[in-house]
Amino acid sequence: MKFSLSREALLKPLQLVVGVVERRQTLPILSNVLLSLEGTRLSLTGTDLEVEIIGSTEVGVATDPGEVTVSARKFLDICRSLPEDAQVDFSSSDGKATLKSGRSKFTLATLPANEFPSVDEGEKSIGFEVQASMLKGLIEATSFAMAQQDVRYYLNGMLWELSTNKLRVVATDGHRMALCDGVCEVEVGETLTAILPRKGIMELSRLLGEGDVQVSMGSNHIRITGPDYCFTSKLVDGAYPDYDRVLPKGGDKLVTGDCAELKQAFSRTAILSNEKYRGVRILLSDGAIKMVANNPEQEEAEEEVTVNYVGDDLEIGFNVSYLLDVLNVLKGKDIRFTLSDSNSSALVEDDGDGSAVYVVMPMRL
């Protein structure tokens, strides 16, 4: 196998795939990246057996097609360390790969390409095209609410629900929930659901850019193909909670206020909240919302913000980090809270855009 191309052309696909490669692997070949050359098309593949990313680029000079695997991290570190305008000459034979650039020469150990595992796409049940920016927006609006290491493994991921002309994504960790809808041109007979694993979501968010992407959903896998990458992920096997039951219904206390002003006030109050529980008390009265936080050192923070609210006084506690996570992803100027009593969840949304809704459970303080 032999080819030559610029450092930039090699670095771009390599950076796309290296994120999925784990540093510590039970199988040594999983810490490698697979290089495949067909004609003038070079493909680089990284996988952890759950998620697979293939990045591709055109090579300037290709004289000998073939396949080989090399250490992903070492290969990336070498390419990064070369000068910006460097030309890279790559060749492999007899279990070794050689990189030459200017006066630099590196010899890397290789492992056989036929031992490199591929994530099987499985049966395709539906395919459709969406805007990459829309998909990225859905992920950014909801991914913060995914659980990280919950024993309920299906919460360590994101639900994608596909119905005719609509893609809904839902994430929850049991204490808060994020839901966001996007538009896509697709006809489906009945609603299709898939749970994407947390790592897959994080890697996909990094890949998505401009233009359109092809999405292929199956019973066990999802594949998303962009202009210079192909992302495949296994789906989480499990039943996602009925999120519709979690959405608070019948809240009679409507509060609207300036998103930026509320975010700043909550951020300042959070400084003196209990570091472990992050609790903040909210006292609601006509035209004002008061936030109070204190900690075991007997320190206290108090903020008051003018809001649009007319109704009974209400005192309720929340984890301030959960509220700030929501305020950080809302794009509009004004925010709307819907509350019913001190023991019920709050519904939070952009006052002018109903495509995303957030649910935050209360805390006992």
N, C-alpha and C positions, 0 to 999 in steps of 0.2 A: 504494500500500500504506500502510495507516494502522492503528495500534493503540496501546493504552495499558495499562500494567500496572505493578506495583510493582517496585522495584529487585531485591528478593530473588527474585521469581518469574522475572526475566530472568537474573539472575546464575547461578542454579543450573544450567540447561541449558547456558549459555555456558561455564561452568567444566568441564562434562563433555566438551565437544567440543574445546575449545581446545588440549588436550594433544596431539592428533593433528596439529594444524596446524604445519607447519615454518616457522621464522622466515625461512630463506633458501630461496627456491623458484625453480626454472627457469621455471615457469609462474606469473605473478603472481596468477592467480585461486586458486591453491592456498593462498595466504596469507590468503584470505578465508573467511568463514563464510557459508553460504547460509541466509537467513531465508525461510521459507515460511509463509504464513498461509492456513488454510482454516477458515472459520467462526470459532470462538473458539479454535482449536488452532494454536499457534505452534510450528513445528519449526525447530531450528537444526542445520545439518549441517557437519561438518568432515571433510576427507579429505586423505591424502597419496598417493592412488592405490592404496595397499596396504591401508590400514585406513580405515574410514569409521565415524564415530559420529554418530548423530542423537539430540539431546536435545529433549524437548518439554515444553510448559507451556500452561496455559490463560490467555488474556488477559482482562483485565477488560472492556475496551471494544474491539470490533473493528468498524471501519466500512468497511474497504476491503481485501479479500483480495488476495494477490499474492505475488510472489517477488522477492528482490533479494540481492546479495552485498555485504558490507562487510568491511573489514580486521578480522580476528579479534582481533588484539592491541590495536588502538586501541579497538575496541568494548568489549573486556573492561576495559581500563584506565579508560575513561570511566565504565563502570558501577561499577567498584570505588571510584572516587574520589567518587561521589555519596554524600550522607548516607544512613544506614541506612533511614530511613522514606520515602525519596524515591519519587515517582511518575514514571515515564518515559513520555513521549509520543513515538512514533516515526512518521515519515512519509517516504516516498520518492517522488521524481518527477524527471524530466529529468536522470538520471545522478547525482543527489545524494540522500543520506539525511540527515534532520535529526532530532536527538535534543533534546528539551526537557525540562527538569526544574527546577521552580522558576524561578529567575532565570538558570539556565545554559542555553546553547544551543550545540550542536555540529553542524557540517555536515561529512559524510564523503563521499568519492568512492565510487562504486559501480561494479561491473562487471556485465554482463548475466547473469541467472540461467541462461539457456539455454546459456551456455558452461561452467557448473559441471559437472565430471565426477562421475559416480556409479559406485560400485563395484558391478558387476553380481553378484547373488547366485549366478547359475548354477543348475544343476540340483540339486534337493534330493534326497539319497538317504535321509536318515532325520531324523526330528524327535522330540525327547523333552523332558521337563520335569525339572529338577533344582533343588535348593535352592541359592540364590546363595551362602550361607555355606559350603556344602560345596565348591563350585567354587573359591571364594576360598581356602579352606583348602588345597586341593590345589596351587594355584598358589604360595601362600606357603611350602609345605613343600618345593617343588622348584625354584622359578625361579632361585635363587642359583647353581645348577649349570649354567645355560645358558652357552654360549660367547658372547663379545661381538663379536669381529670375526674369526672363524675363516674360513680359505679354504674349509673344508668347510661351506658355507653352511647346510646342514641342521642343523648343531649350534648355529647362532645362533637357535634356536627350541626349541619343546617338543613332544614327541610325545604325542598323545592317542590312546588305544587303547580303542575301545568294544566291549565284548562284552555278552552278556545280563546285565542288572542290575549291570554293573560298568563304571566309567570309570577307566582307569589312565593316569596322566601320568608321563612320563619326561623328564629333562633331563640332559645330559652335555656337558662340554667336552673330553673325552678324558683328563682327569686325575682326575676324580671323577664320580660319577653319583648322581642322586636319583630315587627311584621311589616313587609314592604311589597307593594305591587308594581309590576312593570308590564309594558305593552309589548307583545310579540305576535307576528302574523303566523298563526298555526291553528289548524282545525283538529280537535281531538273529540272522540266519541264520549269517553268518560275521563274524569280527572286522573292524571298520572302523578304519582309522588315518588320522590327519591330523597334519601338522606345522604348528603355528602360529608365525608369526614373533615374534621377541623383542619388537618394539615393540607388536605386537598384544596379547601376554601382559601387558605392563606397563600398557597402557591398560585392558585388561579387568579387571585386578586392582583398579584405581582405581574402576571403575564398579560392581562387584559390592557389593551391600549385603545387605538382608534379603529374605525372601520367596522365591518361586520364579521361575525364568527359563526361557524357551523356547529350546532349542538346536536349530538346524537345520544338519546337516552335509551337505556336498556333495562332489563330487570336487575342486573348485577353491576353494571358499569355505566359511566357517563363519559363521553368523549367530546372535547371542544377543540375545534381546529381553527387556528388563525392564520394570518399570512405567512408567518415564519416559525410557527410552533404547532405542536399537537399535544394536548393534555388529556390523559386518560386516568380515571380514578375508579377504584372499587367503591361500591355504595355500602353504607352501613346497613346491616341486616337487623331490622327491628321495627317496632310500631311506634311512631312518634305520638306524643300526647295530643289529645283533642284540644288544639289551641283555641278553638271557638268558645269552649267552656270557660277559658281563663279570661277572655275579654270582659271587663266589667260592664254590666248593663244597668241602665236606669240611674246613673249618677245625676244628681240634681244641682250640684254645686259647680258652676262653670267659672273658671278663673283664666283671664287672658292677660298677658304682660309682655314686656319687651324681652326677647330672648337673651340678648347680650347683657342687659342689666341684671337679669336674674342669674345668668351664668357667673358673672363677676361676684355677685353677692354670695352665691353658694360656695364659690371657690374660696372666698375670704373666710366664711364661716367654717369651712372644712378644716382650716388650719388648726383650730383648737378643738376639733372633734376627737372622740376616743379613737386612737390609732387602730385598734383591733376591730371595733364594731362600726365606726364611721357614722354614728347616728346623729341626726339633726332633727330638732323639733320644729314643726311649722305651725304657726298660729295665724289662722285666717280670720280676718274681720273685714267689714265694709271698706272697700277701696285700698286695702293694704295686706301684704303678706309679711310676716315677721319670722325670721329664722334664728334659732338659738341652738348653740352647740356648747357642750362642756366636756371635760375630761377628768380622769382620776386625780390630776394635780390641782383640782378646783379652779381651773382657768375657764373662762367663758367668752364666747363670741356672740354678738347680737347684730343682726342686720334687718333693715326694714325697706321694702320696695313697694312703690305704688303700683297697684294692678286694677284691672276692671273686675270687680266682684261685688255683688249685692246679695246678702243672705245671712244665714245664721253663722255665728262664730264656730270655728272648728280647730281642734288641736290634733295633729297627726305626726307620727315619726317616720323618717325614711333613712335609708343608707344614702348618704350624700354622694358617694362615688357613683351609685347607680343613676341618680338624677343628672349628675354632670356628664356621664357617658351619653345620655340621651341628648342633653343640651349641646354637646359637642358635634353631634351629627346632624342636627336640625339646621336647615339652610335658610329658613324664612326669618323675617324680622320679628314676628310675634309668635308666641307659643300659647297653647291652650291646655289647661289641666281640667279633667273632669273627675270630681270626687263625690262620694256619697256619705261616708262616715269614717271615724278614726280607725276602724278595723278592716276597711275595704281597700282594694288596690286602686291606684290612681291610673287614669288613662291620660297619656301625654301625646300631643300631636302638634304639627305645624298648623297655625291658625288658618293659613291660606291654602294648604295642600294636604289633602286627605289620603295620599298614596301610602303614607307610612304611619303606623300607630305603635305606641310603646306602652307597656304595662309594667308598673313598679309596685311590688308588694310593700305594705307598711311594716314598720318595726315597732315593737313595744319598748318604750324608753322609760 
